[in-house]
Amino acid sequence: MTNKATFGAGCFWGVEAAFRQLVGVTKTRAGYAGGTLDNPTYEDVCSHTTGHAEVVEVTYDPDQISYDDLLQVFWRKHDPTQLNRQGWDVGDQYRSAIFFHDDEQRAAAEASKKREQDNFKRPIVTEVTPAQMFYEAEDYHQQYLEKRGRSTCTPALRRTA
């Protein structure tokens, strides 16, 4: 049995690499979600007119890794207090978002967000919203860092507790 989880945490290259390395994750796909345009391209999403975020769809075996474990990776991979940006990447496509697939994921995401707020001085701006249609990104975005012999594109974040 496998489940899906979908996260937006800035540029999808590093986010995908982080989830791909986890035991229990069986597949990752970089893509777009949360917008209004059907079948968007990267160029469409970069135009900031589609409403889509860069996301990673994670397929995982819940007998090997829990959704809560995935949430922990999500929180550690980006700064959820930055609105519509991550570092030098600016725009709504880089927003922090958890797209839940069922009521159990929604409850877990909301509880996790509330707990995580204790780690930050500024408010967390992460949206927790129902999963919508997922559009797979172009092939060159899939396993982007792995294809280039890298495991991350950003340095580790420091907590601001």
Secondary structure, DSSP 8 states (H G I E B T S, - for coil): --EEEEEEESSHHHHHHHHHTSTTEEEEEEEEESSSSSS--HHHHHTT-S--EEEEEEEE-TTTS-HHHHHHHHHHHS-TTSTTEETTEESGGG-EEEEESSHHHHHHHHHHHHHHGGG-SS----EEEE----EE--GGGTTHHHHTT-S-SS-------
